[in-house]
Amino acid sequence: MTPADIEELMNMPLVDANSDVHRATESDEEQILNELYGPADPDGIYRGEGA
């Protein structure tokens, strides 16, 4: 593990862990994600398996 990895791990508690981080924030974001990766799975995650 590098010093950069250790620093990143030490700062993880400071990251904003919004539970809606995977939700679209722009009006056309969901459409673009669908075009790029196919439909989201039941959890709302675009996995790129249906494009």
N, C-alpha and C positions, 0 to 999 in steps of 0.2 A: 504494500500500500504506500503510495507516494505522499509527501507532505501536503500536496494539493487535495488529495482524496481525504486525508484526515481533516483538513480545514473545512472542506465541504460538509463532511459528516457532522462536525462540531456546530456548523451553522444551520443545519436542518431544522432545529426547533424554531428558528426565526422565520421560516418560510410560511407564508400565508397558505394554510391548507384548507381552502374553500371547498366545501363538499360538492359544489356545483361547477367545479373547474372544467368538467367535460361537456357542459351545456353550451350551446351556441350563444354568442354575445352580440353578433351582428345579424341584421335582418336576413341576409342572404347566405350566412355562414353554413347553415344546415344544408341548403341546396348545393353549395360548392363542395362540401364534404361528401355528400351523396354522389356527386358527379365524379369526384376523385377516387373515392374508396368504396362506393356501394353503400347500401343501407347500414345503419347502426345495428348492433346486436341488441338484445333485450335490455341490457344494462346501459344503452345509449353510447356505446363505444364503437368508433369506426375502426375496424380492423383490416380493411383493405382486402377482404376475402370475396366480395361480391362485385367488384368492378369489372 
